[in-house]
Amino acid sequence: MSGVAPAVHSERPVLLVDASVYIFRYYFALPPNWESRSGYPTEAVYGFTNFLLDLLQRRPSHIACAFDESLGSCFRNELYPDYKCSRALPDEALAFQLAACRTMAEALGIASFASERFEADDILATLTRLLRESAPVIISRDKDLGQLLDRGAASLWDFAADRHTDRDGVRARFGVAPRQIADFLALVGDSSDDIPGVPGVGPKTAAALLQHFDSVEALLADPGAVAGLAVRGARGLSSKIEQYAEQIMLAKRLATLDEAVPLDVEPGDLRWSSKEPELAQALADEFGIGGLKSKIERVLMMQATEPAEDA
């Protein structure tokens, strides 16, 4: 279902943040009304810091941010050089803001992770596996992360819309279970990541195929059976599936999240633990967002009064 806050195993939520999604949102949505001492615009830093403070007011027991630093260097580019080829590298001004946002997150006591080989989605998958027993909430709008709802996540939370999506919500939107998201994308493709799909296979056809075959591996093991299904153009689709078999398997590999990123972290390392606002306030002055200093102090001092708890 969607729109209902999820239940978690703790009274205080466990939050995993797809940071870059929100940094880019504020970068493009906010006017350039803020500037760092070094002369860079910092509207994304302002928006992202305010967003994190709003999250921290929910009193999470554990929280982490995953940042993207792998554009062009991800292991998926080794498998398929055109992966995300349509995305431009950040210019100097945006790169400054991306780095500043991570610095602010860490100053607020939020564990932060990035990798040149793995994407933020893979980091979130790994953290979800680590925190599976706590039913973490994934804060993102990325459909790829729906896979994590079958790996221990409680919901995907689109923070801007304040909308939670659980396993039933994924099935209602795509017609497949969360564990089939990578199979679904292998058939329809994903233009945002430059993952190719099978020509002529749209979402409805892909969902119908996966309802019958469960996975693309099962589909490719018996493509002739497609001809007998009640889907449009079934006979031609059967031969097309065979023709694109190699591409389908590559696309599934590209779309499947890797939950074995070497992060060298334990659950206790993800506990929200900042108690001193001075560093974050000093950074707010450095980044030209001093208007958030009182909110920083209020939120961080709120955390300082919380009783200690086990990891």
C-alpha positions, 0 to 999 in steps of 0.5 A: 500500500502507499501513503501509510507510515510503515511499522518498524521493529523499534519505536524510533525509525531506522532511515537510509537516505538516497542522498544524491536524489535530494541534492539534485532536487534542491540544486534544480528547484531552489534559487541561488540565494546562498553562497559560500565564503569561497564564492560557490552557490550553495542552494543545494547545501541549504535544501539538503541540510534542512531536509536532513534536519527534518529527518532528524526531528523524526528521532531515528535510532540509526541513519545513514546517507549513500552518495554517488561518486561512481559515474563512469567508474562503476563496475556496471560500466565494465559490463556495459560501457554505455551505462548511464552514458547520457548523464553529464559529470558534475561541473566544479560548482555542483561538485563543490555542493555535493562534497559540502552536502556530505560534509554537513551530513557527517557534521550532523552525526549521520554516517555517510558512504560513497564509492567509486566502484559501487553506486549509492543504490548498492550501498543502500542495498548493503546497509539494508542487509546489515540492518534487516532485522530493524526494517529500515525505511529507504528514503528515495524516489528511485524505482530500482530500490523497490528490490529492497522491499524483499530484502528487509526494507519496510518501505520506500519513503518519497519524503517530498510527497510524504508517501510510503510505498511497501511491497503491495504498492510496488506490485500495484504500480508495476504489476510485479513483486519487488524481487522481480524489479530487476527482471522487469527492467531487463525487459522494458529497459531503463532510459534514466540509466541507459539500460536497453530493453527488448523492442516492443516490450512495454510494462504491461507485457513485461508484467504479464510475462513475469506473472507467468515465468517469475524470472527472466531466467525461467523465461529464457529457458522456455521462450517457445511457451510465450507463443501460447500466452494471452499477450499481444503479439505472443508469437512474434514475441517468442522469437524476439525473446530468443533474439535478445536473450543475451541483452536481457541477461546483461540488463538484469545484471545492470539492474540488480543491486549488489548488497556486498559492497565492502563498507567495513561497518557494523550496525552500531556505527550507524547509530545517530550520535551527534551531540555537539552542534558547534561543528555543524553551525560553523559549517553553516557559516562557511557554506552561507546557510547561517539561517539554519544555525538555530535549527541545527542547535535545536535538533542536535541538542534534542538528540543529546537528551536521548537515552543511550541504546544498544546497537 
